[in-house]
Amino acid sequence: MPLTTTGELVTRAATARSAVASFNVITLEHVEAVIAGAESVHAPVVLQVSQNAVKFRGGQLLPLARAAVAAAEHAAVPVALHLDHVQSDALLYQAADAGFSSVMYDAARLPYAQNLATTRAAVDWAHTQGLWIEAELGQIGGKNGRPPLDAHAPGARTDPDEARAFVADSGVDALAVAIGSAHAMTTRTATLDHALLKRLSAALDVPLVLHGSSGVPDDELTAAVVGGIAKVNIGTALNIALTGAIRDFLAERPEAVDPRGYLTVAREAMTRAVARTLRTIGPATA
């Protein structure tokens, strides 16, 4: 079916007090696994390509983006395409012509005033292109070499009053909030601040996004959706599934050289991980 938009999926989820899952993709196998997992549970899904993934692909956005669009157009469930953790204006400006309906513009590393100013400029441009914009406030950590932060560290979490002002002044369509998760976690041990999430949900009139969801246990993730998270970002969990499947395959078949064998089991493992996440976060259906 034709590509849908991230804004439509997330807004619908927020209205229904459910969430849509957004999975980071690096290879075509990631793309195929995310779509297959979504189809297996009849759920809509977002494919997201990060700035780091673009860097990995030699700085070229279009090859992976075009593959994702082609795969999405053959999907049996609604699929949207999202450009994630963009820090480069040059990359931002490529989004609209590459099939993306949304961008996460990441200036959270900057002091508040600079974060606001650069995000406002990104929003002003993006909205002229019909792009839906997500930003981040607080310090989730674990991205671009930043270590995961202590969730209790002063300033690490998103302040509701500051978030209210940031959303109003920046014009963003969604906000990624720091409530105790971290990017690139390989263990599911994160403990979320649900009281803070409740305050943020009450303070803001835009959908809330949880980054670093791979490190969040099922019960915590379910509670976060109930508490107001409308978009759940998953990346590392797919890579754990992919890498584990390849390691097992090659350990059993050390003579194997055809990548189709180990990429098949890797794709199947990621498909199962996608389906599990979608079943965990709730009843959203295509």
Residue, then its C-alpha position, 0 to 999 in steps of 0.5 A: m500500500p502507499l506510504t502513510t505518514t508518521g504524523e498520522l500514525v502517532t496522532r492516531a495512537a496518541t488519541a487512542r492512548s496507545a503507541v506506534a513502534s518506530f524501528n531503526v533500520i540499517t540494512l535491507e534485511h532490517v527493513e524486510a524484518v520490520i515489515a514482516g513483523a508488523e504484518s504478522v501482528h497486523a500493526p502499523v509501523v514506522l521505519q526510521v533511518s538515523q543519521n548514523a545509518v546514513k554515515f555508515r552507508g557512505g553518507q548516502l541517504l537515497p539508497l536505503a531510503r529508496a529501498a525502504v519506500a519500495a518495501a513499504e509500498h508492497a506491505a500489507v500494513p501501513v508503513a511510514l518513513h522517519l529520519d532519526h537523530v538528524q543534526s545536519d541541516a544538509l541531511l534535513y534538507q534531503a528528507a522531503d525528496a527521499g520519501f520521509s514524512s517526518v524528521m527527529y531533529d536532534a539539538a538536545r546536546l546543545p544548551y537550552a537556548q541553542n536547542l530551541a533556536t536551532t530546532r525552531a529554524a528546523v521546524d520553520w523549514a520542515h513545515t513548509q515541506g509538509l514534514w512532521i518534526e520531533a525534537e528532544l529535551g533532556q539528556i537520554g544519552g548513549k547516542n553518538g558516543r555519549p555514555p548513558l547517564d544516571a537517570h537520577a543525575p541533575g538535569a538528565r530528565t525532562d522538566p515539564d515546565e521547560a518542556r511546555a515552553f520548549v514545545a510552545d516556542s519551537g512549534v515541534d509536533a512531538l517531543a522525545v522525553a528523558i524519563g530514565s531510558a538510554h540509547a544502545m542498552t544491551t540489557r533490559t534493565a531501565t527503570l522509568d520515572h512514571a510519575l514524571l511521565k504523568r506530569l509531562s503528559a499533563a503538561l504537553d499537548v503534543p505526542l510524547v516519544l520514548h527513545g532507548s526503548s530496547g533497554v526497557p522491560d516489557d512491564e515498564l514499556t507497557a506502563a509507559v504507553v498507558g502513561g502517555i508515550a505514543k511513539v516507541n523507538i527501537g534499534t539495539a534490540l534488532n541488532i542484538a537479534l541479528t548478531g546473535a542469530i549470525r553468531d549461532f549460525l556460523a558457530e554451527r557452520p564454520e565452513a559457511v561462506d554464502p551470506r544468504g544463509y546467515l542473513t536469512v536466520a538474522r532476518e527471521a530473528m529480527t522479525r520475531a523481535v519486531a512482533r514481540t515489541l508490537r504485541t508488548i506496546g498494545p492493541a494498535t492495529a492496521 
